[in-house]
Amino acid sequence: MMARRERLLGPNNPTFYDDPVHFVRGEGVWLFDADGRRYLDAYNNVPHVGHCHPAVVEAISRQAGQLNTHSRYLHDGVLDYAERLLGTFHRSLSTVLFTCTGSEANDVALRMARSITGKQGIIVTDFTYHGNTTAVMELATLLPREDGFSSHIRTIPAPDSYHLEPGEVDERDMAARVLAHLDAAIASLEDAGHGVAGILICPIFANEGFPNLPPGFVDRIAKAVRRAGGVVIADEVQPGFGRTGGAMWGHQYVGMLPDIITMGKPMGNGHPIGGVVTTQDIMHAFRSKNLYFNTFGSNPVSCAAGMAVLDVIENEGLLQNAADVGAYAKEKLTQLSKKFGFLGDVRGAGLFFGVEFIAPGETRKADKKLAKRAVNLMRENGVIMGLIGRKENLFKIRPPMPFSRSNADHLDEVMRHVFSRL
């Protein structure tokens, strides 16, 4: 299969794990490979409410059997979904534009920022990723680059509450450092004549390693950008739809109100739908300057999937489940970190948490090789998860939202076995 994949799909087409896994079926929080072996999915936010959730499958099937066409016809289902989705945000965020992917959503968000401000400069962290379009890939600092960055882009240090810089002693120093770099980035863009159109961040800095953040830190970033005339874009692809357990959206969890919000993968439980939510003023500025349409964005089937996801989140109490089970699983992981000397900081919120792998006998020195070995052993023992963070040494545990306490117990059992082997 790997040889066929490279021949048909081209080289350098990434897979997870040293020994790639071939899944053929999913159900709830479980995945099944071609040999019938069952794996606990502790990684995927694409099937946000569970693999093949019956309510989502039924909604997609029902609407596909009735009508599916492009977005330039009228359809009540699209408007009903828009109203329901917007009802989860602050009243100022009252309009939505639908796309097919999170990459498209972030691309449109950049255009919106430039339309409302008349400026070009964009700020991101120095270890981030927001999608695959040409404009958005220019911002990707997580991936290796050969062409450098465009002159209108500036980066600030990703907040890091664990691997502090020399001389830093706590989160307050970390915040001061990031904010000082933000001031410098703003000044640089203004001096270059680009001005500040906006900043694009994940509210919980997920790809950066979901660091612990001091209260009000993200809001201070937002205020500094707004003082410079820019807007704040929150990428909610990972923290959104209740993932943190503390709120429906990541920006609500960290206490910050963005100007533009982007969504993707979890929105339709894997069915291709994304979105951009913003204010009336920003949407009108964008629409008046751009003739934007998207053939499949807001098609009736995708919107039916999106509505079903919101129904399941509400009907099954998945926000509360994320808070309850996430805290339970995180405490188990904390107990493991006290037993095994190569485990460092445990952090996260709701059903998005993990632990740092550190060199035995060292203080906070990342051990990327040990982390990679651990994640491959987890896969060999029937648990799917990933690695994240600048040093690629942080377990990324982000299961579907129906993840239960019994699933957390199973995860703990496998981790104990794997860590003992390490």
C-alpha positions in Angstrom: 0.0 0.0 0.0 2.8 2.4 0.8 4.4 1.8 -2.6 1.1 2.2 -4.4 0.4 5.4 -2.4 3.7 7.0 -3.4 3.1 6.0 -7.1 -0.4 7.4 -7.2 -0.3 10.3 -4.7 3.4 11.3 -5.1 6.4 11.3 -2.8 6.7 13.1 0.6 3.0 12.3 1.4 3.1 12.1 5.2 1.6 9.3 7.3 1.5 8.8 11.1 3.8 6.4 12.9 6.9 4.4 11.8 4.6 1.6 10.9 1.5 3.3 9.3 -1.9 1.9 10.2 -4.6 1.0 7.8 -8.1 1.9 9.2 -11.2 0.6 7.6 -14.0 1.5 10.1 -14.8 3.8 13.0 -17.4 3.9 15.7 -17.6 6.4 18.5 -14.1 6.7 20.0 -12.9 3.5 18.3 -11.1 2.8 15.1 -10.7 -0.6 13.4 -7.9 -1.7 11.1 -8.0 -4.0 8.1 -7.2 -7.0 10.4 -10.1 -6.2 12.7 -8.0 -4.9 15.5 -9.6 -2.2 17.7 -7.8 1.1 18.6 -8.8 3.8 21.1 -8.8 7.1 19.2 -7.2 9.6 21.5 -6.2 12.0 18.8 -8.8 12.9 16.2 -10.9 16.1 16.4 -12.3 15.5 12.9 -15.0 13.1 14.1 -15.8 15.6 16.9 -18.9 13.9 18.3 -17.6 10.4 17.5 -16.8 8.4 14.4 -19.9 7.7 12.3 -22.3 9.2 14.9 -25.7 7.9 13.9 -27.4 11.3 14.2 -24.8 13.0 11.8 -24.9 10.0 9.4 -28.7 10.2 9.3 -28.8 14.0 8.7 -26.3 13.7 5.9 -28.1 10.8 4.3 -31.5 12.4 4.6 -30.5 15.7 3.0 -28.4 14.0 0.3 -31.5 12.0 -0.6 -33.5 15.2 -1.0 -31.3 18.0 -2.4 -27.7 19.0 -2.7 -26.6 21.9 -4.9 -24.3 24.9 -4.8 -24.7 27.9 -2.6 -26.3 30.4 -4.9 -29.8 29.1 -4.4 -32.0 29.8 -1.4 -32.3 27.2 1.2 -33.9 27.3 4.7 -31.5 24.7 6.1 -28.5 26.9 5.4 -30.2 29.9 7.2 -31.4 27.8 10.1 -27.9 26.5 10.6 -26.4 30.0 10.4 -28.8 31.2 13.1 -28.1 28.3 15.3 -24.3 28.6 15.0 -24.3 32.3 15.5 -26.3 31.9 18.7 -23.3 30.4 20.3 -21.2 33.6 19.9 -21.2 37.0 21.4 -24.0 39.2 19.9 -21.5 41.4 18.1 -20.4 38.3 16.0 -23.6 38.1 14.0 -22.7 37.1 10.4 -21.2 34.0 8.9 -19.5 33.0 5.6 -19.3 29.3 4.9 -16.4 27.6 3.3 -15.4 23.9 2.7 -12.2 23.9 4.9 -10.4 25.7 7.7 -7.7 26.7 5.2 -10.2 28.5 3.1 -11.7 30.1 6.2 -8.4 31.5 7.3 -7.6 32.7 3.8 -10.9 34.6 3.7 -10.3 35.9 7.3 -7.0 37.5 6.1 -8.9 39.2 3.2 -11.5 40.5 5.6 -8.8 41.9 7.9 -7.3 43.8 4.9 -10.7 45.0 3.7 -11.7 46.5 7.0 -8.3 48.1 7.8 -6.9 48.9 4.4 -3.6 47.6 5.7 -1.5 44.5 4.8 0.6 43.5 7.8 -0.2 40.2 9.5 1.3 38.9 12.8 1.5 35.2 13.8 3.5 33.2 16.4 6.9 31.7 15.4 5.5 28.2 15.7 2.1 27.9 14.1 0.1 26.5 11.2 -3.2 27.7 9.9 -3.8 25.9 6.6 -2.8 25.1 3.0 -3.8 28.0 0.7 -0.9 30.0 -0.7 -1.8 33.0 1.4 -2.1 31.0 4.6 0.9 28.8 4.0 3.0 32.0 4.0 2.2 32.3 7.7 3.2 28.7 8.5 6.1 28.9 10.9 5.6 25.3 12.2 6.8 23.8 8.9 10.2 24.1 7.3 10.4 26.9 4.6 12.8 27.5 1.8 11.4 30.8 0.4 11.4 32.8 3.6 8.5 35.0 4.7 6.8 37.8 2.8 7.7 41.3 3.9 4.2 42.0 5.3 4.5 39.1 7.9 5.9 39.4 11.4 6.2 36.7 14.1 6.2 36.9 17.8 7.5 34.1 20.2 5.0 31.4 20.9 4.2 31.5 24.6 6.0 28.8 26.5 5.1 28.3 30.2 7.6 25.4 30.7 10.7 25.9 28.6 11.3 29.5 29.8 14.1 31.6 28.3 17.2 32.3 30.5 16.3 34.8 33.1 12.6 34.1 33.0 11.1 32.8 36.2 7.4 32.5 35.7 4.4 33.0 33.4 4.4 36.7 34.0 7.9 37.0 32.6 6.8 34.9 29.6 3.9 37.1 29.0 6.0 40.3 29.2 8.5 38.8 26.7 5.7 37.9 24.2 4.1 41.3 24.6 7.4 43.2 24.1 8.0 41.3 20.8 4.4 42.1 19.8 5.1 45.8 20.2 8.3 45.4 18.2 6.4 43.6 15.4 3.7 46.3 15.3 6.4 49.0 15.0 8.3 47.1 12.3 5.2 46.7 10.2 4.3 50.3 10.5 7.9 51.4 9.7 7.8 49.2 6.6 4.6 50.9 5.4 2.4 47.8 5.7 0.6 48.8 8.8 -1.2 46.2 11.0 -4.2 44.4 9.4 -4.4 41.9 12.2 -3.1 39.0 14.2 -4.1 35.3 13.5 -3.8 33.1 16.6 -5.2 29.9 18.0 -6.7 31.1 21.4 -5.1 28.2 23.3 -1.9 28.1 21.1 -2.6 24.4 20.3 0.2 23.7 17.8 2.6 25.7 20.0 2.0 23.1 22.8 -1.1 24.5 24.5 0.9 26.3 27.2 -0.4 27.4 30.6 -1.4 31.1 30.2 -1.7 33.8 32.8 -5.2 35.3 33.2 -5.9 38.0 30.7 -2.8 37.3 28.6 -4.6 36.7 25.3 -6.8 39.7 25.8 -3.7 41.9 26.3 -2.5 40.7 22.9 -5.8 41.6 21.4 -5.9 45.1 22.9 -2.3 45.8 21.6 -3.3 44.8 18.1 -6.5 46.9 18.1 -4.5 50.0 19.4 -2.4 49.6 16.2 -5.6 49.6 14.1 -5.6 45.8 13.4 -8.2 43.1 14.0 -8.0 39.9 15.9 -8.6 36.6 14.1 -9.2 33.5 16.3 -8.6 30.1 14.7 -11.0 27.8 16.4 -10.3 24.7 14.4 -8.8 22.9 17.4 -10.2 24.6 20.6 -13.8 25.2 19.3 -17.1 23.4 19.7 -16.5 22.8 23.4 -13.1 21.1 23.2 -11.8 22.9 26.3 -14.8 21.9 28.5 -14.9 25.4 29.9 -16.8 27.1 27.0 -18.1 26.5 23.5 -15.2 28.4 22.0 -11.5 28.7 22.8 -11.6 32.5 22.8 -14.4 32.4 25.4 -12.3 30.0 27.5 -9.3 32.4 27.6 -11.4 35.5 28.1 -10.9 37.3 24.8 -13.4 38.6 22.2 -12.1 38.3 18.6 -13.2 40.3 15.6 -13.1 37.3 13.2 -13.4 33.6 14.0 -12.5 30.7 11.8 -13.7 27.1 12.0 -13.0 23.9 10.1 -12.6 20.1 10.7 -14.9 19.4 13.7 -17.7 21.6 12.3 -19.4 18.8 10.3 -17.9 15.8 12.1 -15.5 15.4 9.2 -17.9 16.3 6.4 -16.2 19.2 4.6 -17.5 22.4 6.0 -15.7 25.4 7.4 -16.8 28.9 8.3 -15.9 32.5 9.2 -17.9 34.4 11.8 -17.5 38.1 12.2 -19.2 41.4 12.8 -21.7 43.2 10.4 -19.1 45.9 9.7 -16.3 43.6 8.8 -18.6 41.3 6.7 -20.0 44.3 4.8 -16.6 45.8 4.2 -15.4 42.5 2.8 -18.5 41.9 0.7 -18.6 45.4 -0.8 -15.0 45.1 -2.0 -15.0 41.4 -3.0 -17.3 39.3 -5.1 -16.8 36.1 -3.1 -18.7 32.9 -3.7 -18.0 29.2 -2.9 -19.6 26.5 -4.9 -19.8 24.0 -2.1 -19.5 26.2 0.9 -22.9 26.2 2.7 -24.4 23.4 0.5 -27.5 21.9 2.2 -25.8 18.5 3.0 -22.9 20.1 4.8 -25.2 22.4 6.7 -27.3 19.5 7.8 -24.2 17.8 9.1 -23.2 21.0 11.0 -26.7 21.2 12.5 -26.5 17.6 13.6 -23.2 18.2 15.3 -24.6 21.1 17.3 -27.6 18.9 18.3 -25.4 16.1 19.5 -23.1 18.5 21.5 -26.2 19.8 23.3 -28.3 16.6 23.6 -25.4 14.5 24.9 -23.9 17.2 27.2 -20.5 17.0 25.6 -19.2 20.3 27.0 -19.7 19.0 30.5 -18.3 15.6 29.5 -15.2 17.3 28.2 -14.8 19.2 31.5 -15.4 16.1 33.7 -13.6 13.4 31.7 -10.7 15.8 30.8 -10.1 16.7 34.4 -10.2 13.0 35.4 -7.8 11.9 32.6 -5.5 14.8 33.3 -5.3 13.8 37.0 -4.4 10.3 36.0 -1.6 11.6 33.7 -0.4 13.8 36.6 0.0 10.7 38.8 1.9 9.0 36.0 4.3 12.0 35.8 5.2 11.5 39.5 6.1 7.9 38.8 8.1 8.2 35.7 11.2 10.5 35.7 11.1 11.1 32.0 7.6 12.8 32.2 7.6 16.5 32.8 4.8 19.1 32.7 1.2 17.9 32.4 -1.2 20.5 30.9 -4.3 21.1 28.9 -8.0 21.9 29.2 -11.0 19.6 28.8 -10.4 16.9 26.2 -7.1 18.5 25.0 -4.2 17.6 27.2 -0.8 16.1 27.2 2.6 15.6 28.9 6.1 16.7 28.1 8.8 14.0 27.6 12.1 15.1 29.2 15.5 13.6 29.3 15.9 11.5 32.4 17.9 13.3 35.1 17.6 16.6 33.3 15.4 19.6 34.2 12.9 20.5 31.5 15.2 19.3 28.7 13.0 18.0 25.9 13.5 14.4 24.7 12.1 14.2 21.2 13.4 10.7 20.5 11.8 9.3 23.6 8.5 11.0 22.8 8.5 9.5 19.3 9.3 6.1 20.6 6.4 6.4 23.1 3.8 7.5 20.6 4.8 4.5 18.3 4.5 2.1 21.2 1.1 3.5 22.1 0.0 2.8 18.5 1.4 -0.8 18.8 -0.6 -1.2 21.9 -3.9 0.0 20.4 -4.0 3.7 21.2 -3.8 6.5 18.6 -2.3 9.8 19.6 0.2 12.3 18.3 3.1 14.7 19.2 3.0 18.5 19.2 5.0 21.5 20.3 8.1 23.3 19.1 10.3 20.4 20.4 7.9 17.7 19.3 8.1 16.1 22.7 4.6 16.7 24.0 1.9 14.0 23.9 -1.1 15.4 22.1 -4.2 13.8 23.5 -7.4 15.2 21.8 -10.0 12.4 21.5 -13.6 12.7 20.1 -15.8 14.4 22.6 -17.8 11.3 23.8 -14.6 10.1 25.4 -15.6 8.6 28.7 -14.0 7.8 32.1 -13.8 4.2 31.2 -11.9 5.3 28.0 -9.6 7.4 30.2 -9.0 4.3 32.4 -8.1 2.3 29.3 -5.8 5.1 28.1 -4.1 5.2 31.6 -3.6 1.4 31.6 -1.9 1.4 28.2 0.3 4.4 29.1 1.4 2.6 32.3 2.4 -0.4 30.2 4.2 1.7 27.6 6.0 3.9 30.1 7.2 0.8 32.0 8.7 -0.4 28.7 10.4 2.9 28.2 
